[in-house]
């Protein structure tokens, strides 16, 4: 349940802010051309984190979730006390990245911590929460802004986040973390994957508004270049970061390759 709360907050956060962007713009005196970055910064960081998050065992599951949720709560408080656009964006990046790790960690926990006969129920509950969030998010955001202030769009995460972290510390398995897998981590491949994900998200978000002839289009090319180099390095070097983050042998499945 604690992990469900974490994932729910991570997905909800960008939704509640969507309906209150004019209020945030007015309060922080943000240039209209910069407004899209409030959501873009969060989404880019979240997108990169989801792609990079891999959870190999239950021990790291607990550490990853608690650490990510703690950073998410701190970043939420930082967003709430921001007094300018320059202060808000770095907090949004941290919030998006930490929130992005909460989403895949929940679905990993379904298969790591639950017996097979309960995995279907757990997956259904997590899926329902993920689908429900975009529906209730704008409503919650509008109510908070009209009733209180835009700061509560972020402060609403603090108390539930602290409670969920404390519950996770007590309920998730307590085991020593095996750091042996870190010696296989390929830093270059990790950076390439992050650049590929970030440039693709940035191009996809900004090109429609800035124009399909703007320099943002180069993001698609950069994404493809870094992505192909990432796969080439990982397949050529043997076991590396891809063995932790993404099992390349799954591409042998035609169905998975098509969806990927």
N, C-alpha and C positions, 0 to 999 in steps of 0.2 A: 504493500500500500504506500509506503514511504517513497518508493521509486516511481510509482504512478503519479504521486504529487509532484515530484521533481520534473518528470516529463511534461506533465500538464502545465506547469508554470513556464517551462522553457518554450513550449509552443504558443501558450496564451499570451506571452509578453509582447510579441510583435503584433498580435491581433488587437490587443487593447489599445495600443498606441495609434493604430491606423485611423480611428475616428477622432482622435484628439490632436492630430498634427497641427491644425490651425492654432489651437490654444498654445501648444508648445512653441510654435513659431512666434506668436505674439509675445509670450512671456520672456523668451530668450533673445528676441529681436534678431531672428535668423533670416538671412537673405533667401528669397524664394527659390533661387537656383540651387541652394544647398539643402533644401528640405528633404529631397529624396534620399540623402545620405543617412538620415535618421533610421530609416528602415534598411537601406542598403548595407550600412556598416554591420548591423546586427545579422542580417541574412548571410552576408559573405562569411563572417566569422563562424556562424552556425553551420553553414554548408561545408566549410573546410573541416571543422571539428567532426562532423558526422562521417566524412570520408576517411578521417585519420584514426578514428576511435576503433580499437580492437581490444577485446577483453578475453585473454586466454584461460583464466581460471577464476574460481570463486573468490580467492583471496584478493586479487587485484580488483575484482568487481566491487568489493566493499570500499577499498581505498580510493578507487577512481570515482565512485559515486559520491562519497562523503566530501572528497576534495573539490570536485566539480560543483557540488551544491553549495559548499561554503563560499567558493569564488563567485558563484552566481548571486548569492545573497549580498556579498560585499559590493559587487558591481551594481546591483539594483539600488542599494543605498547611495552609491556614488552617482548614479544617474539622477536620483531624486534631489541631491544637493548641488547638482551642476548649475552654474550660473551663466554659462555661455555655450555656444555651439562647440567651441574648441575643447571645452571640458567634457561635454556630453559624449562626443564621438568615441574617445578612448574607452570610456566606461561601457559604451554599447558594444564595442569590439570584444572586451573582456566578457561581458554578459553573454553575447552571442556564442563565443567560443566555449565557455563553460557550460552554457545551456545546451549547446550542440552535442556535448559528450553525454548528457543525461538521457537523450532520446535513444541512441543505440544500446546504451548500457541496460536499459529496461528490457528491451527485447532479447538481449543476450542473457539476462537473468532468467527469463522464462525457460530457456533451454538448459541453463546451468544449474539452477536452484530448484526447479520443479520436476517432479516425476513425470513420466510420459503421459500418464492418464490425466494429468491436470494441465498439461501444456496448452491444450486447445482452449480451455476456459480462460487461462491467464492471457493468452494471445488475443482472445476476443475482447477481454476487458481493456487491455492496452490499446487495441485498435479502435474501440468505441470512444475512448478518451481522446485519441488523436483526431478522430473525425468530428467530435463534439466541440473541440476547442475553437475552430474557426467560426462556429455558429454563435457561441456565447461571448467570444472575445470582444467584438465591437460593441455589443450591448453593455458588457461590464465596463469597458473603457469609457463609453459615453456617460454612464451613471456616475462613475468615480469622478470624472472631470466636472460634470455639472453639479454634483453634490458637494465635493470637497475641492480638489485642485489636481492639476496634471501630475504633481509629485506622487500622488497615490497610485498612479499607473505603475510605478516601480516599487513604492513602499509596501504594496500589497503582497509582494513576494517575501518580505523579510521574516515575518513570524511563521508562516507555513514552512518556509525553507529551513529555519532553525529547528522547528519541531521534526520535520522529515529527516534532517541530518542526525538528530539525536536518536530517533527511532531506528534509523539505518545502522548506526553504530552499535546499538544493542541487539538488533535482530539479524543482520547479515552475518555469515560465517566468519569467525575469528581464526585466521590462520596466518602464518608467516608468509610474506609476499616473496614469490620466487622471481628474482631479478636476473636469472640466467639467460632469459630470452633477450635481454637488452643487448647482449654482445653481438647479436645478429642484426641489430638495428642499423640500417643504411641511411645515414643522415642526408646524403645527396638525393636519394630517391624520395625520402620523406618531404624534402623541400620542393622537389619537382612536382609531387602530387599536390602539395598545398598551393603552389603557384598556378597549376593547371585548374584546380577547382575555383580559386579566387578570381582568376582572370575570366573564366567562363561565366561565373555568376555576375561579375561586374559588367561584362559586355552585354549579357542577356537583360540586365536591369536597366542599363543606361542608354543602350543603342536606340530603343524605340522613341525615347524622348529627346535625345541629343541629335538623332539623325543617323541613318544607316550609312552615311558617308563620313561620320565623325571618327576620331581616332580610337573610340571605344571598340570599333569593329576589329581592331588589331588584337583585342583580347581573345577572340575566337581562334585566331592563328597561334597566339602564344599558348593558349590552352591545349590545342592539338599538338603543338611541338613538344611541350613539357610532358603531356600525357603519353605520347608515343615514346619519348626518351625514357620516361619512368618505367614503362613496360619492358623496353629493350634492356635497360640496365638490370632490372630485376630478373629477367629470364636469362640474361647472359652471365650474371654473377653467381647464380645458384641461390642459396638461401639468404635472404636479406630482409629488408623491412616488409616486403610484400608477403613474406611467410607469416608475419604477425598481423598485418593490417588486412591483407586480401590474399586468399589462396588462389593462385593463378590457375591451378589445375581445374578449378570449377568452370573455366571457360571452355573446357572440352564438352560441356553440355550445351547442345544447340539452343535449348530454350533459355538457359541462363545467359548465353552470349548475346542472344537477340534482345533480351531485356536490358542487359548491361550497356 
